Amino acid sequence: MLGRNIAIGILIGGATSVAFGQNGTSSIISNFNGTSIAAGNTIWFNSVLKLSGSYSSPVTVYLRNASVSFGSTTVDIPDADITFLPTGTTGTISFGANKWTETVSNPLSGNKFLSGAGYVVPSGGISGGQNPVTWSAQFLLESDVDLQWQWAAAVYTSFSTDLGSLDVKPVDANSVTPWMNSDHAGTPESFKSSVIGGARGGGGSNFTGSYSGTASVHAGPVPEPLSFVALTLGIAPLVRRKRAKRNCC
């Protein structure tokens, strides 16, 4: 019922014109490694996804209401709109109005960046071995596709609160300019020299941290909006009676 209630708000409230096939919350529970994190350093929480399914035109994945929680801390993660193209070698990314916007070609090898945020460690630091660490997010999907996603976290001694200045690599592939290297999707290219061990990373060339387990999300064919709302509200019989009256006279 959670996914359907959200869909009603979207369809009736006019927040967007997209009719979603399925939506709901997906969570992945993992942990930090044993390295403590000093105050003033930044944890770069980042996530990636892969898309599968049959489609011949662009498909957009919408990430909403994402957060990471550990202990008494909750870190809000920006929204994201990721448009997958069925062909080509495109990989573009931008950040504005607290949202990541990407256009990527699905045939490109490897993962695609999903979303990310920096968390400045407060006074007292964070002890190693935090467990559980949970990333939860609402996915809104508009076509008959499946996605798999994971998250990671790395620590940086120097970072920026302006996420648009991080120069985040949008794809794993090394064939998209200007990111023609072997770095993982989600690497903040402008701050690579500041990465150290901690969270889920070991420093060195591990710029995103190690990935969590994988969660899957599926969207079926998009339902007819009026019927979808009617069924969710429990008024489908009333809608059918009204349609019958219009058809019989």
ABEGO torsion letter per residue (X at the ends): XAAAAAAAAAAAAGABABBBABBEBBBBBBBBBABBBBBGBBBBBBBBBBBBEBBABBBBBBBBGBBBBBEABBBBBBBBBBBBBABEABBBBBBBGGBBBBBBBAABBEBBBABBBBBBBBBGEBBBGBOBBBBBBBBBBABBBBBBBBBBBBBBABBBABAAAAGBBABABAABOABBBABBBGBBAAAAAABBBEEABAEEABAAEBBBBBBBBBBBBBBBAAAAAAAAAGAAAAAAAAAAAAAAX
